[in-house]
Amino acid sequence: IIGITVSKADHFAQWYQEVVLKAEMIEYYNEIAGFYILRPPAMYVWNVIRKWFQERIEHMGVEETSFPMFLSSKSLEKEKDHVEGFAPELAWVTKAGDKDLEIPVAVRPTSEAVMYPYYAKWIRSHRDLPFRLNQWNSVVRWEAKQTTPFLRAREFLWQEGHTAHVSEETAGKEVLEILELYAGVYEQLLAVPVVRGRKTENEKFAGGYYTTTVEGYIPTNGRGIQGATSHCLGQNFSKMFDITVEDPNQKGQHMHVWQNSWGLSTRVIGVMVMIHGDDKGLVLPPRISKVQAILIPVGLTAKMTAEEKTAHIAKCDELLAEIKKAGVRADIDVREGYTPAWKFNDWELKGVPLRLEFGPKDAAKDVISYARRDTGEKGTVPLAELATAVPALLETVQKAMYDKADKAFREHRLVIQDWSKVVPALDSKNVVLIPHCLDMKCEDRIKDLTKSDEQVEGPDGQKAPSMGMKSLCIPFEQPAEKITEGTKCLSPECERNAQTWVMFGRSY
Ligand SMILES: O=C1CCCN[C@@H]1CCCn1cnc2ccccc2c1=O
């Protein structure tokens, strides 16, 4: 069989690899570990996302730029304190041809150090603010951990926005505007619900002031996954790179600008595959699917004469044209030598949201038959209603996919006020909301206290003890149960008062 050979529930890691390969989204770059080729079905999704996001940040006044992909150790020096944690991931170029480079250069893992020396040069007056640039590029991080397509690669495509502002308030407003766009990419395009929140001190970008995030949930293993981050950098980088303007409130004084940086990567595609895929393969939300509806002529039996067949196919072409005219990205599969059943499997593997079948029986009743990829539900549409019914069906599929994922996330986001319930909740594929003191060491201990010897499959497909839970975010939308003066941090070893509800979970 050409299909997926393992079940999603039993062999999630292998299932995922088979799906992205057999749906022709990915090819492994066998020359070097950790690199992947993005094939047209994947690039189509990325380009829909890119158009949607680009149009909206342009509307906000963000301009596009393109900086060099290499950075010098000198400029890396400026942000050395927080880079040290990332240093092992830096890829270096040390030679050109057979000559050693005087000064090795690093491949950008992110572009703060590349861009900010020029921000210092270009930003002179508060009239230059807000200063906003975004670039679409790829970055390299030489991961030591197990890599996997889309979710953790040594090179990935993303966008990185870098902005400068006159105040904490205007910077903070933009951080949240961008975060809401990230949530929109997930919820409106990928049919994936996300929780919006702020990262704890442990999990935030160490070089920044605070990090906001959209967090996803993978029902198959109950893990949380970071979807995208929008950071306020405060004045940390403007002090490192000396980016100042004269202070509009204090003549003759200079002030360091307030900065943000925000990024969304092709990881979003992996999240979408993991949440929506099934044992037949990919299941694509219609809004990001290159082919939204595939028309397959059926019933072309040997009994039919050549003329009848030709006439039937011509009728199919007419129907296809009408569906396309209604704005649907539709195609027809008239490949010779393949049975309808074979074709059904092939398009299901590729995740096409809607299959349309048209045979002599349908023609006799002036209907077209359909099958939804998400639920398998079958039905018919009167030919007279084709132009309205097919687009409506696709919107129904998009909403149903979102609602199903949203229900799963809501049902597996448990508010817990009794520590003994935490590990059982994690072992039942939940993420948890617990009252927490926000102390960094307390958070570290919680990770140790929640490791369980329950053997589960890791990202590499091997069985491993369940990892402990990490904080995912401090949700902006807090549970109804109030944290009062007397509420203690839930950790059994902590005496502190709880500050807020924090979402914790085993995670990617
Ligand atoms: O997330 C984003 C969004 C886009 C712009 N950059 C920020 C922060 C990146 C944090 N980061 C992440 N990996 C790194 C790896 C090596 C060196 C430095 C870094 C590093 O600074």
The ligand as a Gaussian input file, in Angstrom:
#p B3LYP/6-31G(d) Opt

LIG

0 1
 O       12.665000      34.725000      18.870000
 C       12.856000      35.786000      18.314000
 C       11.955000      36.334000      17.282000
 C       12.677000      36.865000      16.103000
 C       13.922000      37.641000      16.448000
 N       14.742000      37.014000      17.493000
 C       14.003000      36.672000      18.689000
 C       14.888000      36.074000      19.804000
 C       15.803000      34.984000      19.322000
 C       16.430000      34.280000      20.529000
 N       17.565000      33.447000      20.096000
 C       17.322000      32.167000      19.720000
 N       18.283000      31.355000      19.299000
 C       19.588000      31.799000      19.233000
 C       20.620000      30.927000      18.800000
 C       21.934000      31.388000      18.727000
 C       22.242000      32.715000      19.096000
 C       21.253000      33.590000      19.529000
 C       19.909000      33.120000      19.604000
 C       18.828000      33.988000      20.061000
 O       19.011000      35.144000      20.400000

